[in-house]
Amino acid sequence: MAASRPCHFFRGKPQEIFVMKFATLCAALIACLLLQGCAVVAVADVVASTVIYTGKTVINVIDAVTPDIVNKKKKD
């Protein structure tokens, strides 16, 4: 009798096994997509922060080198 069932994991009907494997695959796929989405958002945040701080640095350097162009002073 034990020879007819090769493994204790397959005691259910074939349809139930397929549904369980399909559900596990879908859950894993959704988890991977969500994690990738978080990674994309994190990378986009880093890129945006870098662009903003680079722009601020460029403006500060221009202001330090040529203060008359950026900050025009009023003549009294």
C-alpha positions in Angstrom: 0.0 0.0 0.0 2.8 2.5 0.7 4.2 2.0 -2.8 1.1 3.6 -4.4 1.9 6.9 -2.6 5.5 8.0 -3.3 5.4 11.0 -1.1 3.3 12.3 1.8 3.1 15.8 0.1 0.8 14.5 -2.6 -2.1 13.2 -0.6 -4.6 15.6 -2.0 -6.4 15.5 -5.3 -4.3 16.6 -8.4 -6.6 19.6 -8.8 -6.0 20.7 -5.3 -2.3 20.4 -5.7 -2.4 22.4 -8.9 -4.5 25.2 -7.2 -2.1 25.3 -4.3 1.0 25.5 -6.4 -0.7 28.2 -8.6 -1.7 30.2 -5.6 1.9 30.0 -4.2 3.3 31.1 -7.5 0.9 34.0 -7.8 1.7 35.2 -4.2 5.5 35.0 -4.9 5.0 36.9 -8.2 3.0 39.6 -6.5 5.6 39.9 -3.7 8.4 40.2 -6.2 6.6 42.9 -8.2 5.9 44.9 -5.0 9.5 44.7 -3.9 10.7 45.8 -7.3 8.3 48.7 -7.1 9.7 49.8 -3.8 13.2 49.6 -5.3 12.2 51.8 -8.2 10.7 54.4 -5.9 13.9 54.3 -3.7 16.1 54.8 -6.8 13.9 57.6 -8.1 14.1 59.3 -4.7 17.9 59.1 -4.6 18.1 60.5 -8.2 15.7 63.4 -7.4 17.6 64.3 -4.2 20.9 64.2 -6.1 19.6 66.5 -8.8 18.1 69.0 -6.3 21.3 69.2 -4.2 23.5 69.4 -7.3 21.4 72.3 -8.5 21.7 74.0 -5.1 25.4 73.5 -5.1 25.8 75.0 -8.6 23.8 78.0 -7.6 25.8 78.5 -4.4 29.1 78.2 -6.4 27.9 80.7 -9.0 26.8 83.0 -6.2 30.2 82.8 -4.5 32.2 83.4 -7.7 30.0 86.1 -9.1 27.8 87.6 -6.4 26.7 90.5 -8.6 24.9 88.3 -11.2 22.7 86.2 -8.8 22.2 88.8 -6.1 21.8 92.1 -7.7 22.3 94.9 -5.2 20.3 98.1 -5.3 22.2 101.2 -5.8 21.4 103.9 -3.2 
